[in-house]
Amino acid sequence: MMLFAALAGVAFAGAANAQSDTTGSHNPAIKNNTPRTTAAAAKGRNSFTEHQAQVRIGKAGFTNVSGLAKNGNGVWQGTAMKGGSKVNVALDYKGNVTVH
């Protein structure tokens, strides 16, 4: 009986560790503060505040970030300057910056 309890404990611990692994997660946590640019913004519940979105877009190399508003897909959208041109930018819940 003791052996069964010990094996069950090991199996449970393994399952708990598998659940905490975010590599295969549908909604992984942001692991660093370096913004990435992607081809398309991911839909999802966005917890960035407007100020945080503005700062993160700025860290991706954009200036004069303005007009930010969260759309129905949870993506912050606005305008910014990059390379002397005004562009439309977006920030998804993963922290990815998109030019569209």
C-alpha angles and dihedrals in degrees: 000000000000091000091053091051091049093049092047089052092052092048091049092049090051092051091049091052091049090054093052092053108102098190093095096030121129089219108029121188119249105263099191141015096243109112118223127205119228137183094244135018116245117239115235147105106306118210096182115115118226090257093049090049091051092050094046092050088049091053088056089064102269126128134198092028107188146152094042115177130162113240128212091272092058093254122136109228131186144119133280142165125254127165091355093304131106110236138178111246135189136192120204130203090267091059095252118147118219131190113210 
